[in-house]
Amino acid sequence: MGRKPKYSQSQKVWACEQYLSGQDSARSIAYQLGMGKCGRRIILEWSAMYQAHGASTFEDKPRNNSYSASFKALVIEDHFLNGLSPEQLAVKYNIPSRQTIWQWINKYNSHEEIKDYSPCPEVYMTKRKKSTIEEREKVVTWCLEHDRNYKKAAAKFEFSYGQVYSWVTKYDSSGVNGIEDRRGKRKEESELTDTERLTRELRLAQAKMKELERENALLKKVNELDWRW
């Protein structure tokens, strides 16, 4: 479920209508709602959203909004090419918080990859379950081949987010040995033949190589964008 809003939809609509009709000032409305020193600015932001999108902009969401990478890129482009502020972009694209847009812009300026975000809280609440080394290997390989999307990997293979993250991190630091189960006698790993172990290491190494190729391709695109600017 999404976060429970501090102010109801009816309160927000009332505040906007009071302000837009000229019946009261933003500062006075904020005071009546018990807002802090940022209350006036919030009332102004609500009013702009209400004018552009109506009361539906304040409807409760069952969970956090999701935004694709292409949508984020569109918003960022609008900021740089047309000079729209995060506040203006929030109104234009009906994004509840301008802070969300600031985060996207900061990531872009830091050359971080802008990824899709789709809330899937169940992967965080999935209970840890036992796994074989073959399963761990399959999960790590898939995760490396899909931009380290731990959340999707957890959902796809029905392991917890923490397990997936831990296995990939251990593989990064120790290779195949890092994802072996070191509890007990390690019978499962000790029974592997040299050929099986080499095959396993090669499969994971290939996934790692593909990941590096994607990172290099992304770096090349970033450099091209820098040159254009």
C-alpha positions, 0 to 999 in steps of 0.5 A, a space after each residue: 500500500 502507498 503512504 497514507 496522506 497527511 491531508 485528505 482529498 476533501 481538505 486539499 480540494 477545500 484549500 484550493 477552492 478557498 485560495 483560487 476563489 480569493 476567499 482566503 490567502 494561502 498563508 491563512 489556509 495553511 494556518 487553518 490546516 495546522 501546517 508549518 512554515 512551508 504551508 503557504 508554498 504547499 497550498 500554492 502547489 496544490 492549487 496549481 495541480 488542482 487547476 491543471 488536473 482537477 480533484 483527481 490529482 489528490 486521489 489516494 493511490 493504492 501504492 506509490 506511483 511508477 515511472 518508466 525510464 523513458 518518461 523520466 527522460 522526457 521530464 528531464 529533457 523538458 527541464 533542460 531544453 525548455 527551462 521548466 522548473 521542477 515545480 512546473 514539471 510536477 504540474 505539467 506531468 501530474 507528479 505529486 512531489 517536485 522532490 521526485 523530479 529533483 532526484 531524477 535531475 540530480 541522478 542525470 547530472 551525476 551520470 547515474 542510469 535512470 531506471 524504471 521504477 515499479 513498486 513491488 513491495 512483496 519482494 521485500 516481504 518474501 520470507 527467506 527460503 533454502 536454495 541450491 547452488 544451481 538456483 543461486 547461480 541462475 539468479 546471479 546470472 539473470 540479475 547481472 544480465 538484467 542491469 542488476 535489477 534485484 527486485 525483478 530477480 527476486 520476484 521472478 525466482 521467488 526469493 527475497 530481495 535480501 537473498 538476491 542482493 547478498 548473492 550478487 554482492 558475494 559473487 562480486 567479491 569472491 566469484 563462484 566461491 562466494 555463492 557456495 553454501 559454506 554451512 555444514 559439510 558443503 557436500 553439494 559443492 564438493 561433489 562437483 567435477 572440475 568440468 562442472 565447476 569450470 562450466 559454472 564459473 564460465 557462465 557467471 563470468 560471461 554474464 559479468 562480461 555482458 554487464 561490463 559491455 553494457 556499462 561501457 556502452 552507457 558511458 559512451 552515450 554519456 560522453 556523447 551527450 556531454 560533447 553535444 552540450 
